[in-house]
């Protein structure tokens, strides 16, 4: 009965979340259904397990959600994201429209700009380029997804995406974990994705299929409740805040636009490798600081400081372009609230499930998967990310429940914790792009495309390419270790 309750609670969560119901409501209900079937006390599971799990996630990662949303908003309103997109358009042009869209998306997301902020700059850019090059509109979502959903989110060393930050407290790693393997994985995803899109473009030209339609989603539609709820668990920015603030029409020079993105990477690397390791943080072991190991917070601290520096730099470099700075900052701060609470609710649901006696069956099955802890971790994280439609939610549930076990087994087998980090992040970013994912739903809506015409290409560039790269990383890591 207990295992049946887990399946029933999870099924209801997935079904109603796909229909646009709020995860803030669904997650505790689904958790209590699972607890009821296990004969566990309901109120205790809600207040002592669900809420403690959710609060723990918020306590660890809200600084990154908040700062990431603020950075994305000041980059958008200052015109910096648009300046970079315009620069790529001018340099590559309609002749290389797909490459221009992919690289523009990669640059801004690798530099720390939120996906949903990037979407509303990249979509008009893609529409103009694809129209000029007479490339079918249906390929727009896949081109944007390749540059924003894949290698810059989960593989490139140092990417400040929240998915890349989540394993740090569990494994004592940094955003730059397994850099060599991350670069190889990025090259595979980028190369495979560009090959597929180039092939699709060539096929369309042979069929004399060109650009058509003019149905991009207007910004005000982002406040649609169903779309907003489904998007909230996918990334760290509430899309309803996109239209708020004041967008500058006076774009900065591309060098000034790109400087804050570079600062995120450089400051984070400097703090992670040079500065913080040389400072004595023994005081963290005191009871007043929660007896916290330095490794559990160093990664988050590095990213937080890097984002603060980048936010301040963006404001100073573009003060005249931000006449309503307070509105911009308010919109950015507000944009972080719904996503952090939505993902935290998924984490709370996972905490209740992991505490149930019947979860032993699930844990034993996952740990018994052949291939060692790397394969087991990849399978578990992929399944949870697919079911929740959230890379961050699925990854946190997996690591909360089994992270310590995976780390222990990996160390026994002399598997580097950095390799665990990279495999976990890449696993979370593959099957989270299924049709019910909020990021996919929003992307299709923004581009004015439908799943029927565009989702096949998204599968290839965001799922097949990512799974191929993940398999290569696991194989190389198992043979030569982390590098």
Helices and strands as residue ranges (DSSP letters): H 2-18, H 23-37, H 42-44, I 45-50, H 51-77, H 80-92, G 94-96, H 97-110, H 115-133, G 137-139, H 140-148, H 151-154, H 162-171, H 179-206, G 219-223, H 225-232, G 239-241, H 254-270, I 271-275, G 276-278, G 282-285, G 287-289, H 295-317, G 319-321, H 325-355, H 359-367, H 373-388, H 391-412, H 417-428, G 431-433, H 438-447, H 451-458, I 459-464, H 465-480
